[in-house]
Amino acid sequence: MRKPFVAGNWKMNLNKLDSIELIEGLSQGLKDIDTEKVDIAVYPPFVYIDSVVNTAKSSPIAVGAQDFYFESNGAFTGEISTDMLKDVGCIHALCGHSERRHVLGESDELINKKVTAAILGGLLPTLCVGELLEERQAEKTEDIVINQVKKGLEGLAKEKVSAVTLAYEPVWAIGTGLTATPQQAQDVHAMIRKLIAELYDQQTADQMRIQYGGSVKPNNAEELFGKPDIDGFLVGGASLKAEDFKAIIAAVIK
């Protein structure tokens, strides 16, 4: 049985005070939820990670980074290493979010280096994959997602890949208000799980958590989570409101 995992990607939003207040409000709201049944994480902007970690200490909320560099240290102006993230209390890290791929131009090869570096650095990576609208319309979803998964996990042995969470995020559904139907999401999740079984084995596939991301909201979370291969959510805008994020978390433990 895979434990659900619900995470909130704050992207480039909030300030320090807002970040602290959001964690305080979420922590309070989670007191009436059985959080033993779900893993919860948030990904704040780099500059607020320390404050968020300190505020979340007495809560079930883990903290992760939205990005990082694959080298452990050196002359890489503006970059952040896994050692730095661990030092301030990060547990998780995103790799290959669609905005890193399509806005900032990250390649599959770079993303693979980051997945590998996260594991070596003691972080739990979430590898994000997903197709553009034109790729779905051209019926290329399967080819795109398979390629991203294969390249993202390239070189990882079975014992290493067990640290990875996958997140399927159809790019056309991120921040647009559009959401893949539960069956559309399930079809891709099932395809990804079948691919993991082919790349590794069925046990690895059965144990790997695959989140859905793309305009997840309180009013669609329960139906999406009802599909057998959806193991939780990577939430964007709705994670910036404590009540909405709490409602999504509650939906996965009903």
N, C-alpha and C positions, 0 to 999 in steps of 0.2 A: 504493500500500500504506500503510494507516494504522498508525502506530507505536502499540503498546499503551500505555495509561496506567493505572497502578494507584496509587491514592491512599488514604491512611488518615485518616479524620476522627476525631480523638480526643474530640471533644465536651467535656463538662465533667468530664474525668477526669485522673488522675495529679497528681503534684506535681513540683517542679523536679528533684529527684534521680531520680525514676522516669522523667521525660521524657528526661533525659540518658542514663540507663542503657538505655532502650529504643532510642535512636538509636545508641548504641555497640554494642549487641547486634545490631541490624539491619545496621549498617555492616559488622560482622565477618561476619555471615551472608551478605551479598551478595557477598563476595569470590569465591565459587565459582559465581556466576551471571553470565552475559553481559549485563550491564546496558546495553550499547550497544543492545540490542534492545527496551528498554522505558523509558518515562518513569515516575519514581517521585516521589511527593510525600507529605508529611504535613501535617495541619492541627492544630497544637497550640492550646491556649487562649492568648489574647493574652499573658498574663503570662509565658509560657515561650517565646515565639517567639524572642527574642534568644538564649537559652541553646541552643535547638534548632538555630538557624541556625549558631551557633558550633561546636556539636558535629558538625554534618553537613557542615562545610566540605570535608573531604577525601573525601567520599562522593558517590555519585550521587543522593542524596536532596535534592530541592528542598523548600522550605517554603512553605506558604500560610496564609491566614487563614480562619477559619470564618465571618467576617462583617466588615462595615465600614459606614461611613456614606457617603452619596453626595456630601456636600459636602467640599471640599478642606480647609477650616479654619473656625473660627468658634466661636460660643457654643453648643456642642452637648454639654453635660455628659455625660460617660460614653461618648462615641462615639470611634471611631478612624477616621482618614482613610486613603486610599490612599497619600498622601505619607508618612505615618508608617510604614505597612507596608513600603513600598519602602525607607525609610530603615533599617529593621532587617533587610532582606534577604529579604522575601517576594517570591515570583514569582507564586504562584497565589492565588485567592480563591474561596470558595464564595458562590453567590448563590441564595437561595430554597430552602435545604434545608427539608425537610418540617417540621422542628421550628420553624424560623423562621416558616413559613406557618401551621401549625396549632396550635402552642403559644403563639407570641409574636405571632401575628396580622398578619404581613406580607402586604401586598396584592400582586397582580401588578404594579400600577403602581409601587410602591416597589421591587420586585425589578428591574423594568426600569431604573429609575434607577440601581440599583447595578451592573447589568451594564454599562451605558453608562459609569458613573463608573470602573469597574475598567479598562476598555479605555483611556479617556482618561488614567487615572493610570498606565498602563504595567504593569498586572497582567493575568494570564490568568484570566478568569472561568470557572467551571464553573456552568452554570445547571442547577439540580436541578428535576425535574418528576416527578409521580407521583400516583396516585389513592388515595383512601381505600378501605377494605374495602367500605363500603356503596355506594360509587360503582362498584367492580368488580362487585359483586353485582347492581347495577341496570343493568349493561352500558353504563356511561357512561365507561369507561376512555378510549376514543378521543377523545370530546368533551373530557374534562378535560385530557388531555395535550396535545391540539392547541391548546386555548385557552391553556394555560400556556406552551407554546413560542412561540406567536404573540405573546402579550403580553410575554413576557420578552425577545424579540428585536426588539420594535417599534422602528422608527426606525434600526436598524442597517443600514448599507450593506454590500455584499458584502465589501469590503476590511476592514471592522471585524469582521464576524461570523466571519471566519476565525480570530480569536483565541479564540473560544468553544469550550469542551467542553460537551456536554450529558450529564447523568446522569439516567437513568431509575431512580427509586426508588419502587416500589410501597409506599405508606405502610404497608400491612398486613403487609409483610415486613421492616420495619425494627425490629430488636431483639426480634422476636417468636419467632425460630427458624423461622418460615415463610419459604419462598423461592419466588419464582415459578419454575415449571418452565422449563427451558431454552427450550422452544417458546413459552411465554407471554411470556418476556422478549424472545425474538427477534421475535415478532409486533409488539410495541410498538416495538422498536428499528427494525424495517423501516418501520413506519408513520411514525416520526419522520423517518427519512432521506428517505422519499418527500415528506413535508411540506417539508423543507428544500429539496428540488429544486423544489418548486412555489413556494416563497417566494423562492428565489434562482435556482439552476440546478443541473444534475446534477453538475457538477464540484465545486461547493461541498458538495453532499450527500455525494459520494464521499470528500471529504477530511475532513469533520467527524467527530471522534471522539465516540462515544456510549458512556458507561460504564453498567454496571449496578450498582445498589446495593440491598441488602436481604438481610441475613443471609448474606453471602458468606463462605464458609469454605474451608479447604484441600480438604475432601472434595467440594465442588461446583463449585469454580472452573474446573477444566479442562473439564467438560462445558458449563458456561455459556459459556466463552470459545470453545468449538468452534462456536458459532453465528456466521454470517457478518457480522451487523451489531453484534455486541457487541465493543467495542474495548478493554475493560479494566473496572476495577472502582473504585467508591467504597466503601471498606470501613469498617465501624464497629468493633464489638467485637473482631473478629479482628486489627485493626491495633494493638491494645494489647499484643499478645504477639509478640515478634520472630520466633519460629519460625513461628507461624501466618501472619504477614504475608509473611515470606520465601517460604513454601510457596505462597501465592497468587500472588506475583510470579513464582515459578518456573513456575507452571502456564500462564502466558500466553506463555512463550518456548520451550515444548517443541516 
